Amino acid sequence: MESTEPTHSYNARQVKVGAAVIKVMSRVTTCFYRMTNGVIGGRFLKGTDVILVTTTGRHSGKERTVPLLYLEDGDDLIVVASQGGMPTNPAWYYNVTQHPDVTVNRRGQQAGMVAREVKGSERAELWPRLVEMYADYTDYAARTERTIPVIRLSPA
């Protein structure tokens, strides 16, 4: 179960540096993933699979692509807006809440999908599976006061 009290929250400097590192690493991963169809960049720490999710910017209207860990759930893919337990949600989360139509690149295979945030019992059912897939989600949840959003991507 997720902690309701943050432990070891990030300080302002850690947030600033962490956000910059996440941005750079996301761009590098996206570049290599695209060049190699996921051979490079297709797995994260501990062997967790990665997809590229392309969203529409909520303000700019421009395409934005981020690499995300995912869990398969039937034909759907489940992603987590953890941002390493930072105090705010990642930009891509706000993009999909405004523009839920996304494109997913899974090892070079493109698919149109529709994003929706899962809540309540559906989220409660998925969270333990997500933690089993990538245990660091537990630490991320403990670092922040926000409830980390879980997003279901379903075929369009």
Disulfide bonds with the S-S distance in Angstrom:
none
